[in-house]
């Protein structure tokens, strides 16, 4: 009798957790990013002088305006008439997607609408790297390549997506240097586990991740 009661209680608890997660997922809505501010900041040469990798971050949240500007600098549309981006893309495949992991949940950056669309109502920051600090960084970017968008050999798909991610992540470096943020890109991540957590399709590959925040005080 006790065993049955415990089993029923556990089942009810699991159902309650699932229900709570579903409700929270329904509450996670798209975030319309503020209009990009394209003035201000340091000169290019100053930003290059300050560009560096950091592994020590403050837990201070990044304002939405700053996040908006950074995502546009990374991979936004700078030529609306053609859909051209701020970073080059081989044969204009535009196969790289930027996922944004924050405490509030996981989002994907829609450059055309300049919106963060919800993916998971779950804080997965700890899964974006093997170092302890990643779980407390306010923003972790996850660069995902969709190989179905690339008409090339498997070897070239890997090469092009890696090169395109490098261009985008360097834009983030320069923006951070210009605006007093700190950042660090990394390959030290359990990519299969992260892809599973993100519910990625087989043709989608995690290429790199990148932490962004304010300097640790």
ZIJOZI-V427726 format. One record per residue. N is the residue number from 0. RES is the residue in one small letter. PSI is psi in whole degrees, -180 to 180 (none if undefined). Layout:
N|RES|PSI  N|RES|PSI
//
This chain:
0|x|-45  1|x|-40  2|x|-42  3|x|-41  4|x|-44  5|x|-43  6|x|-45  7|x|-42  8|x|-44  9|x|-43  10|x|-43  11|x|-39  12|x|-43  13|x|-41  14|x|-38  15|x|-43  16|x|-44  17|x|-41  18|x|-42  19|x|-42  20|x|-39  21|x|-44  22|x|-43  23|x|-39  24|x|-37  25|x|-28  26|x|-18  27|x|108  28|x|162  29|x|146  30|x|113  31|x|115  32|x|146  33|x|156  34|x|138  35|x|135  36|x|115  37|x|7  38|x|172  39|x|-172  40|x|176  41|x|165  42|x|163  43|x|-44  44|x|-36  45|x|-42  46|x|-41  47|x|-36  48|x|-30  49|x|-8  50|x|128  51|x|166  52|x|137  53|x|145  54|x|13  55|x|120  56|x|149  57|x|156  58|x|2  59|x|132  60|x|152  61|x|126  62|x|150  63|x|-34  64|x|-43  65|x|-42  66|x|-40  67|x|-49  68|x|-42  69|x|-44  70|x|-35  71|x|-44  72|x|-37  73|x|-51  74|x|33  75|x|175  76|x|119  77|x|-3  78|x|83  79|x|-31  80|x|-25  81|x|-10  82|x|14  83|x|149  84|x|169  85|x|-12  86|x|147  87|x|155  88|x|128  89|x|125  90|x|23  91|x|36  92|x|-31  93|x|49  94|x|-10  95|x|131  96|x|139  97|x|118  98|x|142  99|x|112  100|x|120  101|x|174  102|x|-35  103|x|-24  104|x|-170  105|x|132  106|x|162  107|x|137  108|x|121  109|x|102  110|x|-36  111|x|-44  112|x|-10  113|x|58  114|x|149  115|x|114  116|x|134  117|x|142  118|x|-51  119|x|135  120|x|63  121|x|140  122|x|104  123|x|17  124|x|-39  125|x|-24  126|x|-6  127|x|4  128|x|166  129|x|-4  130|x|149  131|x|-33  132|x|-22  133|x|-27  134|x|-18  135|x|-7  136|x|135  137|x|-35  138|x|127  139|x|119  140|x|138  141|x|118  142|x|117  143|x|129  144|x|136  145|x|101  146|x|-19  147|x|-16  148|x|-7  149|x|121  150|x|80  151|x|176  152|x|164  153|x|-40  154|x|-43  155|x|-32  156|x|-43  157|x|-44  158|x|-52  159|x|-42  160|x|-34  161|x|-42  162|x|-46  163|x|-38  164|x|-38  165|x|-41  166|x|-45  167|x|-46  168|x|-32  169|x|-35  170|x|-40  171|x|-43  172|x|-48  173|x|-39  174|x|-45  175|x|-42  176|x|-35  177|x|-30  178|x|10  179|x|15  180|x|167  181|x|156  182|x|162  183|x|126  184|x|150  185|x|154  186|x|-2  187|x|80  188|x|143  189|x|91  190|x|-44  191|x|-41  192|x|-41  193|x|-43  194|x|-39  195|x|-42  196|x|-37  197|x|-5  198|x|41  199|x|154  200|x|161  201|x|-32  202|x|-2  203|x|134  204|x|133  205|x|124  206|x|-57  207|x|165  208|x|159  209|x|124  210|x|143  211|x|134  212|x|-166  213|x|157  214|x|145  215|x|131  216|x|none
//
